[in-house]
């Protein structure tokens, strides 16, 4: 019948773990990027010449924006992971409940 589908809680759990891993990896990479692109490191790279102030400020702003955006993405991946884990748990509990009903009404 069109529209019918089955959620495999184990596969959903694997997908949740994949999102969790990506969230952790991305958060770690963002933290490393943040440490390497802080204002002090940027000033060391561009120097303190008057002509470089505009470039330095623009680069710092860009780096901060990237850290914020990618940090938000990592948090979103983590939230997706948790939602998938919750869904997998709920699906497994529902399957167990239905299986109990079919085995003689145990709930």
NUMARKOL-519849 format. One record per residue (C-alpha): residue number from 1; x, y, z. Coordinates in steps of 0.001 Angstrom, whole numbers, plus 524288, in hexadecimal, padded with zeros to 5 digits. Example, Ala and Ser with C-alpha at 12.3 -4.5 7.8 and 13.67 -1.06 7.14 Angstrom:
[1,[8300C,7EE6C,81E78]]
[2,[83566,7FBDC,81BE4]]
REM end
This chain:
[1,[80000,80000,80000]]
[2,[805B2,80D4B,7FC59]]
[3,[809B1,8159A,807E6]]
[4,[80C89,80A30,81106]]
[5,[81A15,809AC,816B0]]
[6,[82191,803C0,821EA]]
[7,[82B9F,80A6B,82A6E]]
[8,[836C1,801B3,82E7A]]
[9,[83AD9,806C1,83BEA]]
[10,[84891,80136,83A3B]]
[11,[84A91,80846,82D50]]
[12,[844EB,814A4,83333]]
[13,[84E9A,81330,83E5D]]
[14,[859CF,811D7,834AB]]
[15,[8556A,81E36,82DDA]]
[16,[8548E,82526,83AFF]]
[17,[86261,820DC,83E3E]]
[18,[8672C,825B8,83112]]
[19,[86152,83320,833B2]]
[20,[86726,832F8,8415B]]
[21,[8748D,82FBE,83BF9]]
[22,[87397,83A86,831D9]]
[23,[86F3E,8441F,83C54]]
[24,[87AFE,840B7,844C3]]
[25,[8848A,8412F,83950]]
[26,[87F4A,84E2F,8348A]]
[27,[87F59,85426,84232]]
[28,[88D84,84FCA,843F9]]
[29,[89177,85565,836D5]]
[30,[88A7D,86236,839CC]]
[31,[89179,8634A,846DB]]
[32,[89EA2,86123,8403B]]
[33,[89B37,86B3C,835E5]]
[34,[896FF,874DE,8406E]]
[35,[8A3F2,87358,84798]]
[36,[8ABBA,87583,83B15]]
[37,[8A3D4,88125,83649]]
[38,[8A1FB,8893B,84297]]
[39,[8A4D1,897B9,84214]]
[40,[8B281,89626,847A2]]
[41,[8B645,88BD3,83DA6]]
[42,[8B0AE,893F7,83288]]
[43,[8B849,8A000,836E3]]
[44,[8C494,897AE,83767]]
[45,[8C1EA,8932F,82977]]
[46,[8BE80,8A058,8237F]]
[47,[8C711,8A8BA,82C26]]
[48,[8C39A,8B58F,8326A]]
[49,[8C5AA,8BE82,826CD]]
[50,[8BB74,8C92C,82557]]
[51,[8B84C,8C471,8179E]]
[52,[8B509,8B6E3,81C93]]
[53,[8AAE3,8BB2B,826A7]]
[54,[89F97,8BA52,81D10]]
[55,[8A3CC,8ACFC,81801]]
[56,[8A653,8A815,825BE]]
[57,[89900,8AC8B,82A90]]
[58,[89216,8A66F,81EF3]]
[59,[8994B,89992,820C1]]
[60,[89654,8992F,82F57]]
[61,[887F2,89BF1,82CA8]]
[62,[8877D,8915D,82245]]
[63,[88E26,88780,82B2C]]
[64,[884F4,88A93,83676]]
[65,[87936,88911,82D7F]]
[66,[87E2F,87BED,828C3]]
[67,[88065,8773A,836AE]]
[68,[87296,87B54,83A80]]
[69,[86C39,8753E,82E87]]
[70,[873B2,8687E,82EFE]]
[71,[871DB,867A5,83DB1]]
[72,[86338,868FA,83B9B]]
[73,[863BC,85E4C,8314B]]
[74,[86AF9,85537,83AA2]]
[75,[860A9,857B8,84521]]
[76,[855EF,85524,83B2F]]
[77,[85C4D,8482F,8375B]]
[78,[85C98,8449B,845C6]]
[79,[84E27,8480F,84729]]
[80,[84ADA,83FC4,83B33]]
[81,[852A0,83497,84112]]
[82,[84B1D,8357B,84DD0]]
[83,[83E02,83650,846D1]]
[84,[84158,82A32,83ECD]]
[85,[8457A,822E6,84B20]]
[86,[838A8,8268B,851A4]]
[87,[8311C,8223A,845A7]]
[88,[8387D,81554,84515]]
[89,[8358C,812E7,85379]]
[90,[82726,81618,85193]]
[91,[82667,80D67,84587]]
[92,[82CB5,80217,84CA7]]
[93,[82388,803AB,8583C]]
[94,[817CC,803FF,84F18]]
[95,[81C91,7F7DF,847EE]]
[96,[81E83,7F0C7,854DB]]
[97,[810F3,7F4C0,8596A]]
[98,[80A9F,7F006,84CD4]]
[99,[8125B,7E35C,84D2B]]
[100,[80D6D,7E12B,85B0B]]
[101,[7FF74,7E30C,85688]]
[102,[8012E,7D8F5,84BD7]]
[103,[80750,7CF3B,85556]]
[104,[7FBAB,7CEA9,85E37]]
[105,[7F839,7DC14,862BF]]
[106,[803FA,7DF25,86B4B]]
[107,[8060C,7EDC0,86C1D]]
REM end
